[in-house]
């Protein structure tokens, strides 16, 4: 993920410093009230995790044996997203409101390490809890744009989003023989970020980096060995997007 950000940054920087050699293109873009386009991108998904204070002093049962918890580790994973967008100019080209329904494919992984002490040996039991999501989100974002420099401008983002996990197991029956981590279907997230815009003859192209963090505890407590050690879970993620508007 970090190499993708570096490559996009270098590419964008090269375009910025070359602007003085180009004539201004697509001059009518900022005069229009509405704009429409689409987005393609990649993301990394994870949880903000708050553990209970006494989680490492308790024993948990697996397959008729008792284990003590040693660690819970976050493992961010890479996903993808696509969306359609509409942008409304709020009086001035420097302030716009964006609505961008997005379909994203995400996976969050928590890795658990348990220890079993027997008469003859110490056994380590490793278990990953993978939460796969297909999220349909509806973000409303304010765009604060800098003044256009020939065929380039930069902008900052601030807003929020409501999301629905189409793959959620919230209403599924828990299997206590082989338990799984259960996450709520709906979430609300705050979003912040920024991007660089480049104007072609008939369209505008943007490279965007955005961070999102949930404001709702999405963990459903069902007293399994995987949710009992955790107090709260919040969705979070980084988004890199390529945006095209006409």
MIDOSE-1310 file (N, C-alpha, C; in nm, 2 decimals, decimal comma, always signed):
residues 246
xxxx	+0,08/-0,12/+0,00/+0,00/+0,00/+0,00/+0,09/+0,13/+0,00; +0,20/+0,13/+0,08/+0,28/+0,25/+0,09/+0,35/+0,27/-0,04; +0,39/+0,17/-0,12/+0,45/+0,19/-0,24/+0,36/+0,25/-0,35; +0,23/+0,21/-0,34/+0,13/+0,27/-0,43/+0,12/+0,42/-0,40
xxxx	+0,11/+0,46/-0,27/+0,10/+0,60/-0,24/+0,22/+0,68/-0,29; +0,35/+0,62/-0,27/+0,47/+0,68/-0,32/+0,47/+0,70/-0,47; +0,43/+0,60/-0,54/+0,42/+0,61/-0,69/+0,33/+0,72/-0,73; +0,21/+0,72/-0,68/+0,11/+0,82/-0,71/+0,15/+0,96/-0,67
xxxx	+0,22/+0,97/-0,56/+0,27/+1,11/-0,52/+0,38/+1,16/-0,62; +0,47/+1,07/-0,66/+0,57/+1,12/-0,75/+0,51/+1,15/-0,89; +0,42/+1,07/-0,93/+0,35/+1,10/-1,06/+0,28/+1,23/-1,05; +0,21/+1,26/-0,94/+0,13/+1,38/-0,93/+0,23/+1,50/-0,92
xxxx	+0,34/+1,49/-0,85/+0,43/+1,59/-0,83/+0,49/+1,63/-0,96; +0,52/+1,54/-1,05/+0,57/+1,56/-1,18/+0,47/+1,64/-1,27; +0,35/+1,61/-1,25/+0,24/+1,68/-1,33/+0,23/+1,83/-1,28; +0,24/+1,84/-1,15/+0,23/+1,98/-1,09/+0,33/+2,07/-1,14
xxxx	+0,46/+2,03/-1,14/+0,57/+2,11/-1,18/+0,58/+2,14/-1,33; +0,50/+2,06/-1,40/+0,50/+2,08/-1,55/+0,39/+2,16/-1,60; +0,31/+2,22/-1,50/+0,19/+2,29/-1,55/+0,22/+2,42/-1,62; +0,33/+2,48/-1,60/+0,36/+2,61/-1,66/+0,39/+2,60/-1,81
xxxx	+0,41/+2,47/-1,86/+0,43/+2,45/-2,00/+0,30/+2,42/-2,08; +0,19/+2,42/-2,01/+0,06/+2,39/-2,08/-0,03/+2,50/-2,08; -0,12/+2,51/-2,18/-0,23/+2,60/-2,18/-0,34/+2,55/-2,10; -0,42/+2,64/-2,04/-0,53/+2,59/-1,96/-0,64/+2,52/-2,04
xxxx	-0,68/+2,40/-1,99/-0,77/+2,32/-2,06/-0,90/+2,31/-1,98; -1,01/+2,27/-2,05/-1,14/+2,25/-1,99/-1,18/+2,37/-1,90; -1,18/+2,49/-1,96/-1,21/+2,61/-1,89/-1,35/+2,62/-1,84; -1,44/+2,55/-1,90/-1,58/+2,56/-1,86/-1,62/+2,47/-1,74
xxxx	-1,52/+2,39/-1,69/-1,55/+2,30/-1,58/-1,61/+2,37/-1,46; -1,54/+2,47/-1,41/-1,58/+2,54/-1,29/-1,70/+2,63/-1,30; -1,75/+2,65/-1,42/-1,87/+2,73/-1,44/-2,00/+2,65/-1,43; -1,99/+2,52/-1,43/-2,11/+2,43/-1,43/-2,15/+2,41/-1,28
xxxx	-2,28/+2,40/-1,26/-2,34/+2,37/-1,12/-2,32/+2,23/-1,08; -2,34/+2,13/-1,17/-2,33/+1,99/-1,14/-2,22/+1,93/-1,22; -2,16/+1,82/-1,16/-2,06/+1,74/-1,24/-2,09/+1,59/-1,20; -2,06/+1,50/-1,29/-2,09/+1,36/-1,27/-1,96/+1,28/-1,31
xxxx	-1,94/+1,17/-1,25/-1,82/+1,09/-1,28/-1,82/+0,95/-1,22; -1,71/+0,89/-1,21/-1,69/+0,76/-1,15/-1,56/+0,75/-1,08; -1,55/+0,65/-0,99/-1,43/+0,63/-0,91/-1,39/+0,48/-0,91; -1,26/+0,46/-0,92/-1,20/+0,33/-0,90/-1,09/+0,34/-0,80
xxxx	-1,07/+0,24/-0,71/-0,96/+0,25/-0,62/-0,93/+0,12/-0,54; -0,84/+0,14/-0,44/-0,80/+0,03/-0,35/-0,81/+0,08/-0,21; -0,81/-0,01/-0,12/-0,82/+0,03/+0,03/-0,75/-0,07/+0,11; -0,72/-0,03/+0,24/-0,68/-0,12/+0,34/-0,78/-0,11/+0,46
xxxx	-0,82/-0,22/+0,51/-0,93/-0,22/+0,61/-0,87/-0,28/+0,74; -0,92/-0,23/+0,85/-0,88/-0,27/+0,98/-0,98/-0,24/+1,09; -0,95/-0,28/+1,21/-1,03/-0,24/+1,33/-0,95/-0,16/+1,42; -1,02/-0,06/+1,49/-0,96/+0,00/+1,61/-1,02/-0,09/+1,72
xxxx	-0,93/-0,15/+1,80/-0,97/-0,25/+1,90/-0,94/-0,20/+2,04; -1,04/-0,22/+2,13/-1,02/-0,19/+2,27/-1,05/-0,32/+2,35; -0,94/-0,36/+2,41/-0,95/-0,49/+2,48/-0,99/-0,47/+2,63; -1,06/-0,57/+2,69/-1,09/-0,56/+2,83/-0,97/-0,57/+2,91
xxxx	-0,97/-0,52/+3,03/-0,86/-0,51/+3,12/-0,80/-0,64/+3,17; -0,89/-0,74/+3,19/-0,85/-0,87/+3,25/-0,85/-0,98/+3,15; -0,83/-0,95/+3,02/-0,85/-1,06/+2,92/-0,74/-1,16/+2,93; -0,62/-1,13/+2,98/-0,51/-1,22/+2,98/-0,50/-1,30/+3,11
xxxx	-0,60/-1,29/+3,19/-0,61/-1,37/+3,32/-0,72/-1,47/+3,32; -0,78/-1,49/+3,20/-0,90/-1,58/+3,19/-0,87/-1,69/+3,10; -0,94/-1,80/+3,12/-0,93/-1,92/+3,03/-1,05/-1,93/+2,94; -1,03/-1,98/+2,82/-1,13/-2,00/+2,72/-1,14/-2,14/+2,67
xxxx	-1,25/-2,19/+2,64/-1,27/-2,33/+2,60/-1,28/-2,35/+2,45; -1,19/-2,44/+2,40/-1,19/-2,48/+2,26/-1,19/-2,63/+2,26; -1,28/-2,69/+2,19/-1,28/-2,83/+2,17/-1,26/-2,91/+2,30; -1,33/-2,87/+2,40/-1,33/-2,94/+2,53/-1,20/-2,93/+2,60
xxxx	-1,12/-2,82/+2,57/-1,00/-2,80/+2,64/-0,99/-2,65/+2,68; -0,92/-2,62/+2,78/-0,90/-2,48/+2,83/-0,77/-2,42/+2,78; -0,78/-2,29/+2,73/-0,67/-2,22/+2,68/-0,67/-2,08/+2,75; -0,55/-2,02/+2,76/-0,54/-1,89/+2,81/-0,50/-1,80/+2,69
xxxx	-0,55/-1,68/+2,69/-0,52/-1,59/+2,58/-0,39/-1,52/+2,59; -0,31/-1,52/+2,49/-0,17/-1,46/+2,49/-0,16/-1,33/+2,41; -0,24/-1,32/+2,30/-0,23/-1,19/+2,22/-0,34/-1,19/+2,12; -0,38/-1,07/+2,08/-0,47/-1,04/+1,97/-0,41/-0,94/+1,88
xxxx	-0,38/-0,98/+1,76/-0,31/-0,89/+1,67/-0,40/-0,85/+1,55; -0,39/-0,72/+1,51/-0,46/-0,67/+1,39/-0,37/-0,70/+1,27; -0,44/-0,74/+1,16/-0,38/-0,76/+1,03/-0,45/-0,69/+0,92; -0,41/-0,57/+0,89/-0,48/-0,49/+0,78/-0,47/-0,57/+0,65
xxxx	-0,58/-0,56/+0,57/-0,58/-0,63/+0,44/-0,62/-0,53/+0,33; -0,59/-0,57/+0,21/-0,61/-0,48/+0,09/-0,74/-0,53/+0,02; -0,82/-0,43/-0,01/-0,94/-0,45/-0,09/-0,96/-0,35/-0,20; -1,08/-0,34/-0,26/-1,10/-0,26/-0,37/-1,24/-0,19/-0,36
xxxx	-1,26/-0,08/-0,44/-1,38/-0,01/-0,44/-1,41/+0,05/-0,57; -1,54/+0,07/-0,60/-1,58/+0,15/-0,72/-1,70/+0,23/-0,68; -1,72/+0,34/-0,75/-1,84/+0,42/-0,72/-1,87/+0,52/-0,83; -1,99/+0,58/-0,82/-2,03/+0,68/-0,91/-2,05/+0,81/-0,82
xxxx	-2,03/+0,93/-0,88/-2,03/+1,05/-0,80/-2,10/+1,16/-0,87; -2,16/+1,25/-0,79/-2,22/+1,37/-0,84/-2,17/+1,48/-0,75; -2,13/+1,59/-0,81/-2,07/+1,71/-0,73/-2,16/+1,83/-0,76; -2,19/+1,90/-0,65/-2,26/+2,03/-0,66/-2,18/+2,14/-0,62
xxxx	-2,17/+2,25/-0,70/-2,09/+2,37/-0,67/-2,18/+2,45/-0,57; -2,12/+2,49/-0,46/-2,19/+2,57/-0,35/-2,15/+2,71/-0,37; -2,20/+2,78/-0,47/-2,18/+2,92/-0,49/-2,05/+2,96/-0,56; -1,94/+2,89/-0,52/-1,80/+2,92/-0,57/-1,74/+2,79/-0,61
xxxx	-1,65/+2,79/-0,71/-1,57/+2,67/-0,74/-1,48/+2,62/-0,63; -1,46/+2,70/-0,53/-1,37/+2,66/-0,42/-1,44/+2,57/-0,32; -1,57/+2,56/-0,32/-1,64/+2,48/-0,22/-1,75/+2,40/-0,29; -1,74/+2,27/-0,28/-1,83/+2,18/-0,34/-1,88/+2,07/-0,25
xxxx	-2,00/+2,02/-0,28/-2,06/+1,90/-0,20/-2,06/+1,78/-0,29; -2,00/+1,67/-0,25/-1,99/+1,55/-0,33/-2,08/+1,44/-0,26; -2,15/+1,37/-0,35/-2,22/+1,25/-0,30/-2,17/+1,13/-0,39; -2,12/+1,03/-0,33/-2,06/+0,92/-0,41/-2,09/+0,78/-0,35
xxxx	-2,21/+0,73/-0,39/-2,24/+0,59/-0,36/-2,13/+0,50/-0,40; -2,08/+0,41/-0,31/-1,96/+0,33/-0,33/-1,99/+0,19/-0,29; -1,94/+0,10/-0,37/-1,94/-0,05/-0,34/-1,80/-0,09/-0,31; -1,77/-0,14/-0,19/-1,63/-0,17/-0,16/-1,62/-0,31/-0,11
xxxx	-1,51/-0,38/-0,13/-1,48/-0,51/-0,09/-1,37/-0,51/+0,01; -1,40/-0,55/+0,13/-1,30/-0,53/+0,24/-1,29/-0,66/+0,32; -1,18/-0,68/+0,39/-1,16/-0,79/+0,48/-1,07/-0,74/+0,60; -1,12/-0,76/+0,72/-1,05/-0,73/+0,84/-1,01/-0,86/+0,91
xxxx	-0,89/-0,87/+0,97/-0,84/-0,99/+1,03/-0,79/-0,96/+1,17; -0,84/-1,04/+1,26/-0,78/-1,04/+1,40/-0,72/-1,18/+1,42; -0,59/-1,18/+1,46/-0,52/-1,31/+1,49/-0,51/-1,33/+1,64; -0,56/-1,44/+1,68/-0,56/-1,47/+1,82/-0,45/-1,58/+1,85
xxxx	-0,38/-1,56/+1,96/-0,28/-1,66/+2,01/-0,33/-1,71/+2,15; -0,36/-1,84/+2,16/-0,39/-1,90/+2,28/-0,29/-2,00/+2,32; -0,28/-2,03/+2,45/-0,18/-2,12/+2,51/-0,25/-2,22/+2,59; -0,21/-2,35/+2,57/-0,27/-2,46/+2,66/-0,15/-2,52/+2,73
xxxx	-0,16/-2,53/+2,86/-0,05/-2,59/+2,94/-0,10/-2,73/+2,98; -0,03/-2,83/+2,94/-0,06/-2,97/+2,97/+0,05/-3,02/+3,07; +0,03/-3,15/+3,11/+0,12/-3,21/+3,20/+0,26/-3,22/+3,14; +0,27/-3,24/+3,01/+0,40/-3,27/+2,95/+0,45/-3,15/+2,86
xxxx	+0,36/-3,06/+2,82/+0,41/-2,96/+2,73/+0,32/-2,84/+2,73; +0,36/-2,73/+2,66/+0,28/-2,61/+2,64/+0,25/-2,60/+2,49; +0,12/-2,60/+2,46/+0,07/-2,60/+2,33/+0,02/-2,46/+2,29; +0,06/-2,41/+2,17/+0,02/-2,28/+2,12/-0,09/-2,30/+2,01
xxxx	-0,20/-2,23/+2,03/-0,31/-2,25/+1,93/-0,33/-2,11/+1,87; -0,32/-2,10/+1,74/-0,33/-1,98/+1,66/-0,46/-1,99/+1,58; -0,54/-1,88/+1,58/-0,67/-1,87/+1,52/-0,69/-1,74/+1,46; -0,72/-1,73/+1,33/-0,75/-1,60/+1,26/-0,91/-1,59/+1,25
xxxx	-0,96/-1,47/+1,29/-1,10/-1,44/+1,26/-1,10/-1,34/+1,15; -1,15/-1,38/+1,04/-1,16/-1,30/+0,92/-1,31/-1,25/+0,90; -1,32/-1,12/+0,89/-1,45/-1,06/+0,87/-1,45/-1,00/+0,73; -1,52/-1,07/+0,64/-1,53/-1,02/+0,50/-1,66/-0,94/+0,48
xxxx	-1,64/-0,83/+0,41/-1,76/-0,74/+0,40/-1,77/-0,69/+0,25; -1,89/-0,68/+0,20/-1,92/-0,61/+0,08/-2,01/-0,49/+0,12; -1,94/-0,37/+0,13/-2,01/-0,26/+0,18/-2,07/-0,17/+0,07; -2,19/-0,13/+0,10/-2,26/-0,02/+0,01/-2,26/+0,10/+0,10
xxxx	-2,19/+0,20/+0,06/-2,18/+0,32/+0,15/-2,23/+0,45/+0,07; -2,27/+0,54/+0,15/-2,33/+0,66/+0,10/-2,27/+0,79/+0,16; -2,15/+0,83/+0,11/-2,08/+0,94/+0,17/-2,12/+1,08/+0,12; -2,14/+1,17/+0,21/-2,16/+1,31/+0,18/-2,03/+1,39/+0,22
xxxx	-1,96/+1,45/+0,13/-1,83/+1,50/+0,15/-1,82/+1,65/+0,11; -1,77/+1,74/+0,19/-1,74/+1,87/+0,15/-1,60/+1,88/+0,09; -1,59/+1,95/-0,02/-1,46/+1,96/-0,09/-1,41/+2,11/-0,08; -1,30/+2,13/-0,02/-1,24/+2,27/-0,01/-1,12/+2,27/-0,11
xxxx	-1,15/+2,34/-0,22/-1,05/+2,34/-0,33/-0,96/+2,47/-0,33; -0,84/+2,45/-0,37/-0,75/+2,57/-0,39/-0,78/+2,63/-0,53; -0,73/+2,75/-0,55/-0,75/+2,81/-0,68/-0,67/+2,73/-0,79; -0,73/+2,73/-0,90/-0,67/+2,65/-1,01/-0,54/+2,71/-1,06
xxxx	-0,44/+2,63/-1,08/-0,31/+2,67/-1,14/-0,30/+2,61/-1,27; -0,34/+2,68/-1,38/-0,34/+2,63/-1,51/-0,43/+2,50/-1,51; -0,37/+2,38/-1,52/-0,44/+2,26/-1,54/-0,44/+2,17/-1,41; -0,41/+2,24/-1,30/-0,39/+2,17/-1,17/-0,46/+2,24/-1,06
xxxx	-0,51/+2,16/-0,96/-0,56/+2,22/-0,83/-0,55/+2,11/-0,73; -0,55/+2,15/-0,60/-0,55/+2,06/-0,49/-0,68/+2,08/-0,41; -0,72/+1,99/-0,33/-0,84/+2,00/-0,24/-0,83/+1,92/-0,12; -0,91/+1,96/-0,02/-0,92/+1,88/+0,11/-1,06/+1,83/+0,12
xxxx	-1,08/+1,73/+0,20/-1,21/+1,66/+0,21/-1,25/+1,65/+0,36; -1,38/+1,67/+0,39/-1,43/+1,65/+0,52/-1,57/+1,61/+0,51; -1,61/+1,50/+0,58/-1,75/+1,45/+0,57/-1,78/+1,33/+0,65; -1,89/+1,26/+0,61/-1,93/+1,14/+0,68/-2,00/+1,05/+0,58
xxxx	-2,02/+0,92/+0,63/-2,07/+0,82/+0,54/-2,16/+0,72/+0,63; -2,26/+0,67/+0,56/-2,34/+0,56/+0,62/-2,32/+0,44/+0,53; -2,29/+0,33/+0,59/-2,26/+0,21/+0,52/-2,35/+0,09/+0,56; -2,37/+0,00/+0,47/-2,45/-0,12/+0,49/-2,36/-0,24/+0,44
xxxx	-2,34/-0,34/+0,53/-2,26/-0,45/+0,49/-2,35/-0,56/+0,43; -2,34/-0,58/+0,30/-2,43/-0,67/+0,23/-2,40/-0,82/+0,26; -2,28/-0,84/+0,32/-2,23/-0,97/+0,35/-2,24/-1,00/+0,50; -2,30/-0,92/+0,58/-2,31/-0,93/+0,72/-2,37/-1,06/+0,77
xxxx	-2,31/-1,11/+0,88/-2,36/-1,22/+0,95/-2,43/-1,19/+1,08; -2,48/-1,06/+1,09/-2,54/-1,01/+1,22/-2,66/-1,10/+1,26; -2,74/-1,14/+1,17/-2,86/-1,22/+1,20/-2,83/-1,37/+1,19; -2,71/-1,41/+1,17/-2,68/-1,56/+1,16/-2,67/-1,62/+1,30
xxxx	-2,71/-1,74/+1,31/-2,70/-1,81/+1,43/-2,55/-1,84/+1,47; -2,51/-1,82/+1,59/-2,38/-1,84/+1,63/-2,35/-1,99/+1,65; -2,23/-2,03/+1,60/-2,19/-2,17/+1,61/-2,09/-2,18/+1,73; -2,13/-2,22/+1,84/-2,04/-2,22/+1,96/-1,94/-2,33/+1,96
xxxx	-1,96/-2,43/+1,87/-1,86/-2,53/+1,85/-1,74/-2,48/+1,77; -1,77/-2,40/+1,67/-1,67/-2,33/+1,59/-1,71/-2,19/+1,58; -1,69/-2,11/+1,68/-1,75/-1,97/+1,69/-1,68/-1,87/+1,59; -1,75/-1,77/+1,56/-1,70/-1,66/+1,47/-1,73/-1,53/+1,53
xxxx	-1,66/-1,43/+1,48/-1,67/-1,29/+1,53/-1,79/-1,22/+1,45; -1,88/-1,17/+1,53/-2,00/-1,12/+1,47/-2,00/-0,97/+1,47; -2,02/-0,90/+1,36/-2,01/-0,76/+1,34/-2,15/-0,70/+1,29; -2,18/-0,58/+1,34/-2,31/-0,52/+1,30/-2,31/-0,49/+1,15
xxxx	-2,43/-0,49/+1,10/-2,45/-0,47/+0,95/-2,43/-0,32/+0,91; -2,48/-0,23/+1,00/-2,48/-0,09/+0,96/-2,37/-0,01/+1,04; -2,32/+0,09/+0,98/-2,21/+0,17/+1,05/-2,22/+0,32/+1,00; -2,17/+0,41/+1,08/-2,15/+0,55/+1,04/-2,00/+0,58/+1,06
xxxx	-1,95/+0,65/+0,96/-1,80/+0,68/+0,96/-1,78/+0,83/+0,93; -1,68/+0,88/+1,00/-1,63/+1,01/+0,96/-1,51/+1,00/+0,86; -1,50/+1,09/+0,77/-1,40/+1,08/+0,67/-1,32/+1,21/+0,65; -1,19/+1,20/+0,63/-1,10/+1,32/+0,60/-1,00/+1,28/+0,50
xxxx	-0,96/+1,37/+0,42/-0,86/+1,34/+0,32/-0,83/+1,46/+0,23; -0,77/+1,43/+0,11/-0,73/+1,53/+0,02/-0,69/+1,47/-0,11; -0,67/+1,55/-0,21/-0,64/+1,50/-0,35/-0,58/+1,61/-0,44; -0,54/+1,56/-0,55/-0,49/+1,65/-0,66/-0,57/+1,63/-0,79
xxxx	-0,61/+1,74/-0,85/-0,69/+1,74/-0,97/-0,61/+1,78/-1,09; -0,63/+1,72/-1,20/-0,56/+1,75/-1,33/-0,67/+1,76/-1,44; -0,66/+1,86/-1,52/-0,76/+1,89/-1,62/-0,71/+1,85/-1,76; -0,79/+1,76/-1,82/-0,76/+1,72/-1,96/-0,86/+1,81/-2,05
xxxx	-0,86/+1,77/-2,18/-0,94/+1,86/-2,27/-1,09/+1,84/-2,24; -1,14/+1,72/-2,21/-1,28/+1,70/-2,20/-1,32/+1,64/-2,07; -1,23/+1,62/-1,98/-1,26/+1,56/-1,84/-1,16/+1,60/-1,74; -1,19/+1,58/-1,61/-1,10/+1,61/-1,50/-1,06/+1,47/-1,44
xxxx	-0,93/+1,46/-1,40/-0,88/+1,34/-1,34/-0,82/+1,38/-1,20; -0,85/+1,30/-1,10/-0,81/+1,32/-0,97/-0,74/+1,20/-0,90; -0,64/+1,22/-0,82/-0,58/+1,12/-0,74/-0,61/+1,16/-0,59; -0,67/+1,07/-0,52/-0,73/+1,10/-0,38/-0,68/+1,00/-0,28
xxxx	-0,65/+1,05/-0,16/-0,62/+0,97/-0,04/-0,72/+1,01/+0,07; -0,78/+0,91/+0,13/-0,88/+0,94/+0,23/-0,87/+0,84/+0,35; -0,90/+0,89/+0,47/-0,90/+0,81/+0,59/-1,04/+0,81/+0,65; -1,10/+0,69/+0,68/-1,23/+0,68/+0,74/-1,22/+0,61/+0,87
xxxx	-1,31/+0,65/+0,97/-1,31/+0,58/+1,10/-1,45/+0,58/+1,15; -1,50/+0,46/+1,19/-1,63/+0,44/+1,24/-1,65/+0,52/+1,37; -1,78/+0,56/+1,40/-1,82/+0,62/+1,52/-1,91/+0,53/+1,61; -1,93/+0,41/+1,56/-2,02/+0,32/+1,63/-1,94/+0,19/+1,66
xxxx	-1,96/+0,14/+1,78/-1,90/+0,01/+1,82/-1,98/-0,10/+1,74; -1,91/-0,17/+1,65/-1,98/-0,27/+1,56/-1,97/-0,41/+1,62; -1,90/-0,43/+1,73/-1,89/-0,57/+1,79/-2,02/-0,61/+1,85; -2,07/-0,73/+1,82/-2,18/-0,79/+1,88/-2,13/-0,90/+1,98
xxxx	-2,16/-0,88/+2,11/-2,11/-0,97/+2,21/-2,20/-1,09/+2,22; -2,14/-1,21/+2,21/-2,21/-1,33/+2,22/-2,14/-1,43/+2,31; -2,04/-1,38/+2,39/-1,97/-1,46/+2,48/-1,90/-1,58/+2,42; -1,84/-1,55/+2,31/-1,75/-1,65/+2,25/-1,60/-1,62/+2,29
xxxx	-1,51/-1,71/+2,27/-1,37/-1,68/+2,30/-1,31/-1,57/+2,22; -1,38/-1,53/+2,11/-1,32/-1,43/+2,03/-1,38/-1,29/+2,06; -1,50/-1,28/+2,11/-1,55/-1,15/+2,14/-1,54/-1,11/+2,29; -1,53/-1,21/+2,38/-1,53/-1,19/+2,52/-1,40/-1,10/+2,56
xxxx	-1,29/-1,12/+2,50/-1,17/-1,04/+2,54/-1,18/-0,89/+2,49; -1,27/-0,86/+2,40/-1,28/-0,73/+2,34/-1,39/-0,64/+2,39; -1,36/-0,52/+2,43/-1,46/-0,43/+2,48/-1,54/-0,36/+2,36; -1,46/-0,31/+2,26/-1,52/-0,24/+2,15/-1,44/-0,26/+2,02
xxxx	-1,51/-0,26/+1,91/-1,44/-0,26/+1,78/-1,50/-0,15/+1,69; -1,41/-0,07/+1,62/-1,46/+0,03/+1,53/-1,39/+0,00/+1,39; -1,47/+0,02/+1,28/-1,41/+0,00/+1,15/-1,32/+0,12/+1,12; -1,22/+0,10/+1,04/-1,13/+0,21/+1,00/-1,06/+0,16/+0,87
xxxx	-1,01/+0,26/+0,79/-0,95/+0,22/+0,67/-0,89/+0,34/+0,59; -0,80/+0,31/+0,50/-0,74/+0,41/+0,41/-0,79/+0,38/+0,27; -0,82/+0,48/+0,19/-0,87/+0,47/+0,06/-0,78/+0,55/-0,04; -0,74/+0,48/-0,14/-0,67/+0,55/-0,26/-0,76/+0,54/-0,38
xxxx	-0,79/+0,65/-0,44/-0,89/+0,65/-0,55/-0,85/+0,73/-0,67; -0,89/+0,68/-0,78/-0,87/+0,75/-0,91/-1,01/+0,80/-0,95; -1,03/+0,93/-0,97/-1,16/+0,98/-1,00/-1,17/+1,05/-1,13; -1,27/+1,03/-1,21/-1,28/+1,09/-1,34/-1,42/+1,16/-1,35
xx	-1,42/+1,29/-1,38/-1,54/+1,37/-1,39/-1,55/+1,44/-1,53; -1,67/+1,45/-1,58/-1,69/+1,52/-1,70/-1,77/+1,65/-1,69
